[in-house]
Amino acid sequence: RTRYDTVVNMVEEVIHERLHIPTKGGTIRVADLGCSVGPNTLHSMQTVLDAIGAKIKRSSFSQDHGRNYEFQVSFNDRIGNDFNTLFEFLPPNRQYFVAAVPGSFYSRLFPQNSIHYFNSSLALHWLSRAPSGLLNKGRVHLHGGGAEAVAAYEGQFRADMAAFLEARAVELVPGGLLVMLFVCRHDWMDADAPRHDMWFPHIESILRELVAE
């Protein structure tokens, strides 16, 4: 079974077990935070919508035809993100409304109690800014930076995650879900150790050459 299948099964399970569906119908709003410009975000959101739709069909109140549901999907990334390129991948037969929401996910993006399901997949390892006072010139990652670099990045990550969770706590409806997929490491790995499956160490020299040019 692939990693993608594992994630899909986990998403379907958590939606089935924990997501609260409004019993009176209305609009179900989901958002992908850090969507970028490729079609992966569309596949992820379709998985979410399919799981929500399946839960609605299995529910007792779905038999009441007067309770209709619509879906709105918001795609969020930084202001410079090319949403036009992303939306070229939208399926023509989609069963949901679409919105682009530019801005940092480390701040408020949506009205209070407005989103039923938040998704953030492989995006939260990007910090809001480089840690202040860190002498790590020529590096794009903390690997090999030593204890000082690890402490600086950890401090910035804690501050960013606090801001992220505080914003989502306001925007999420009661009974809603926040699902996050991270780039992680094993506990036994040194915090600044390079990993064979991470591309940062391999492209660092290339990026330095491009910056110099």
Backbone torsions as a table, in degrees:
resi	resn	phi	psi	omega
1	ARG	NA	133.4	-176.8
2	THR	-79.0	164.4	176.5
3	ARG	-60.5	-37.0	179.6
4	TYR	-61.8	-44.2	178.9
5	ASP	-62.0	-38.5	179.4
6	THR	-62.5	-44.7	179.6
7	VAL	-64.5	-43.4	179.1
8	VAL	-58.6	-45.2	-179.9
9	ASN	-63.4	-38.8	178.7
10	MET	-65.8	-42.5	179.0
11	VAL	-62.8	-46.6	179.7
12	GLU	-60.7	-40.1	-178.1
13	GLU	-67.6	-44.8	-176.5
14	VAL	-70.0	-33.7	176.8
15	ILE	-67.0	-44.0	-179.8
16	HIS	-62.1	-39.5	-172.6
17	GLU	-88.9	-29.4	-166.8
18	ARG	-126.0	-21.9	-176.5
19	LEU	-74.4	128.0	176.8
20	HIS	-86.1	125.5	178.4
21	ILE	-101.2	126.9	176.6
22	PRO	-59.8	127.8	-173.4
23	THR	-77.7	-13.5	-177.6
24	LYS	-97.0	11.6	-177.7
25	GLY	80.3	-163.6	179.5
26	GLY	110.6	-159.1	-175.5
27	THR	-100.0	127.1	173.5
28	ILE	-96.0	122.5	-176.3
29	ARG	-111.3	126.8	176.8
30	VAL	-124.3	155.9	-177.4
31	ALA	-143.3	138.7	174.1
32	ASP	-108.0	120.7	-176.1
33	LEU	-99.7	116.2	-175.1
34	GLY	88.0	50.4	-170.3
35	CYS	-75.5	-26.4	-175.1
36	SER	62.3	-150.9	-171.6
37	VAL	-122.9	-2.4	-176.5
38	GLY	-93.1	175.1	-176.3
39	PRO	-76.3	-8.3	-178.7
40	ASN	-57.1	-39.8	-179.6
41	THR	-62.6	-34.5	179.0
42	LEU	-67.9	-39.9	177.3
43	HIS	-64.3	-41.7	-179.9
44	SER	-63.0	-45.1	-178.7
45	MET	-67.8	-33.8	177.5
46	GLN	-66.7	-37.6	175.9
47	THR	-60.1	-44.0	179.2
48	VAL	-62.9	-47.5	-177.9
49	LEU	-65.1	-38.5	178.0
50	ASP	-63.0	-40.8	-179.8
51	ALA	-67.9	-39.4	177.9
52	ILE	-66.5	-43.3	178.8
53	GLY	-61.2	-39.2	178.3
54	ALA	-65.1	-37.8	179.0
55	LYS	-67.6	-38.7	178.2
56	ILE	-62.6	-43.6	-179.1
57	LYS	-63.9	-33.8	-179.3
58	ARG	-79.1	-16.5	-174.9
59	SER	-76.4	157.2	-178.2
60	SER	-69.4	-34.6	-176.6
61	PHE	-78.3	-5.9	179.5
62	SER	-70.6	-15.9	-179.9
63	GLN	-74.4	-15.4	178.2
64	ASP	-84.1	107.3	-174.8
65	HIS	-70.1	-10.8	177.0
66	GLY	-78.9	-7.2	-178.8
67	ARG	-104.9	89.6	-177.3
68	ASN	-96.4	148.5	-179.8
69	TYR	-121.8	140.7	170.6
70	GLU	-122.6	160.2	-176.9
71	PHE	-125.3	137.3	173.1
72	GLN	-124.9	130.0	-180.0
73	VAL	-114.4	124.5	177.4
74	SER	-106.6	129.7	178.8
75	PHE	-107.3	120.6	-176.2
76	ASN	-115.6	139.3	167.5
77	ASP	-162.2	-178.8	-177.7
78	ARG	-61.9	161.4	-173.9
79	ILE	-58.1	-33.5	-178.7
80	GLY	-78.1	-0.9	-179.2
81	ASN	-65.2	142.2	-178.9
82	ASP	-87.5	83.3	-180.0
83	PHE	-66.8	-28.2	178.5
84	ASN	-61.4	-42.4	177.6
85	THR	-64.4	-42.4	178.6
86	LEU	-58.7	-46.5	-173.5
87	PHE	-72.2	-13.3	173.2
88	GLU	-66.3	-21.9	-179.9
89	PHE	-88.3	-4.0	-177.2
90	LEU	-61.2	131.6	178.5
91	PRO	-68.1	136.6	-177.2
92	PRO	-66.6	-23.5	-177.6
93	ASN	-101.9	23.7	-177.2
94	ARG	-63.8	149.7	-178.2
95	GLN	-108.8	39.5	179.8
96	TYR	-151.9	157.8	175.5
97	PHE	-89.2	153.6	-171.7
98	VAL	-124.4	142.1	174.2
99	ALA	-143.3	142.2	171.8
100	ALA	-98.9	132.1	-178.9
101	VAL	-125.7	91.2	-179.6
102	PRO	-77.2	144.5	178.6
103	GLY	143.3	165.7	-179.9
104	SER	-76.8	132.2	177.5
105	PHE	-76.5	2.9	172.3
106	TYR	-88.1	9.8	176.1
107	SER	-137.2	174.5	178.2
108	ARG	-65.4	137.9	-179.5
109	LEU	-126.0	-23.5	-172.4
110	PHE	-132.7	160.3	176.4
111	PRO	-63.2	163.7	180.0
112	GLN	-62.7	137.8	176.7
113	ASN	51.4	50.6	-174.6
114	SER	-119.6	-17.9	-174.9
115	ILE	-113.0	131.5	-179.5
116	HIS	-88.2	-30.1	-176.4
117	TYR	-145.7	121.5	173.4
118	PHE	-104.1	136.8	172.5
119	ASN	-124.0	136.1	171.8
120	SER	-139.5	111.3	-172.7
121	SER	-117.1	113.7	175.9
122	LEU	54.0	45.5	-179.8
123	ALA	-127.6	-27.1	-171.7
124	LEU	-78.4	-1.9	171.6
125	HIS	-79.3	-11.2	173.6
126	TRP	-83.3	116.2	-177.7
127	LEU	-78.0	163.4	178.8
128	SER	-69.4	-26.3	178.0
129	ARG	-165.2	167.5	175.2
130	ALA	-68.9	143.4	178.8
131	PRO	-56.8	135.6	-177.7
132	SER	-69.6	142.0	176.2
133	GLY	74.2	10.3	-177.4
134	LEU	-89.7	123.2	175.9
135	LEU	-91.8	88.3	-176.3
136	ASN	-135.0	41.4	-173.5
137	LYS	-62.3	141.5	179.4
138	GLY	80.5	3.2	-178.5
139	ARG	-114.1	148.4	177.3
140	VAL	-114.2	2.1	-177.4
141	HIS	-152.3	163.6	-176.1
142	LEU	-80.7	-7.1	-175.2
143	HIS	-59.3	133.7	179.6
144	GLY	77.5	5.0	-175.7
145	GLY	-85.5	-13.4	179.0
146	GLY	85.0	-176.8	-173.7
147	ALA	-62.3	-37.6	-178.6
148	GLU	-64.0	-43.3	179.1
149	ALA	-65.9	-42.8	179.5
150	VAL	-59.6	-45.9	-179.1
151	ALA	-63.7	-39.3	-179.1
152	ALA	-66.8	-45.9	179.4
153	TYR	-67.0	-38.7	178.8
154	GLU	-63.5	-41.5	178.2
155	GLY	-63.3	-41.5	178.3
156	GLN	-67.3	-39.0	178.6
157	PHE	-63.8	-41.6	179.2
158	ARG	-62.5	-43.3	179.4
159	ALA	-64.7	-42.7	-179.9
160	ASP	-65.9	-43.3	-178.9
161	MET	-66.6	-35.3	176.2
162	ALA	-62.3	-44.5	178.8
163	ALA	-65.0	-40.7	179.5
164	PHE	-61.4	-49.0	-176.8
165	LEU	-69.7	-35.6	177.2
166	GLU	-63.4	-40.8	179.3
167	ALA	-66.8	-44.6	-178.9
168	ARG	-67.3	-31.8	179.4
169	ALA	-62.9	-31.5	178.3
170	VAL	-78.3	-38.3	-171.7
171	GLU	-83.5	-24.7	-175.2
172	LEU	-76.5	136.8	176.8
173	VAL	-73.8	153.2	174.7
174	PRO	-57.6	130.1	-177.4
175	GLY	86.6	2.6	178.1
176	GLY	-81.1	179.3	-176.3
177	LEU	-130.1	145.1	170.4
178	LEU	-122.3	116.4	-178.6
179	VAL	-116.9	126.2	-176.6
180	MET	-126.0	133.4	175.6
181	LEU	-115.8	124.2	-172.1
182	PHE	-113.4	155.9	159.2
183	VAL	-81.5	121.8	-173.4
184	CYS	-129.6	176.4	175.4
185	ARG	-137.5	161.1	176.4
186	HIS	-72.5	152.4	179.1
187	ASP	-59.6	-31.6	-176.5
188	TRP	-79.3	-7.1	179.9
189	MET	-85.3	139.0	172.9
190	ASP	-62.2	141.7	-175.4
191	ALA	-61.9	-29.7	-178.1
192	ASP	-104.5	16.6	-178.8
193	ALA	-82.7	136.8	175.9
194	PRO	-69.6	148.3	179.4
195	ARG	-112.5	145.5	-177.4
196	HIS	-67.9	-23.2	-176.1
197	ASP	-102.9	12.2	175.4
198	MET	-110.8	135.2	-171.9
199	TRP	-86.9	-9.7	-177.6
200	PHE	-55.2	-50.2	-177.9
201	PRO	-61.1	-30.5	-173.6
202	HIS	-80.7	-27.9	-177.6
203	ILE	-104.1	0.3	-177.0
204	GLU	-59.9	-45.8	-179.0
205	SER	-65.6	-34.5	178.4
206	ILE	-65.1	-44.2	179.6
207	LEU	-63.9	-38.4	178.1
208	ARG	-62.1	-39.9	178.7
209	GLU	-65.0	-40.7	179.6
210	LEU	-65.1	-41.4	178.6
211	VAL	-63.2	-42.5	179.5
212	ALA	-62.4	-39.3	178.9
213	GLU	-68.1	NA	NA
